[in-house]
């Protein structure tokens, strides 16, 4: 049976994009992880200012929360870069960024709806983190190596090399 040129081109494009799909979760983890690690480092170095800021937002236990968020961003960012505990850390960081959107960035978030939401950094990070929670770290990650070692199911269409 003869395959039409359009179908052949579509199959070729699909094969190429499937073989490159591993790049999306890797780049997402690297960019978001590095950004969060750097902000966590900045918060750790300026805990007094972060504590004051959290207090001004009405966040309970501002000093304890400042330490928690700073450490979460610092360690979670590193883990995202490595692809270690990706879904776990992406979930925790998503919760933290949801609080940021609803408190520190609320005015910008409301003002930017719907056209300029990409101007609200915490919202953009939140969207990428949710994607990582749902799709995982991909094949270029410590998570993938652990899953292979434990003989767990590999990733489903989220960057697997076919």
ABEGO torsion letter per residue (X at the ends): XBBBAAAAAAAAAAAAAAAAAAAAAAAAAAAAAAAAAAAAAAAAAAAAAAAAAAAAAGBBGAAAAAAAAAAAAAAAAAAAAAGBGAAAAAAAAAAAAAAAAABAAAAAAAAAOAAAAAABAAAAAAAAAAAAAAAEAEABBAAAAAAAAAGBBBBBGAGBBX
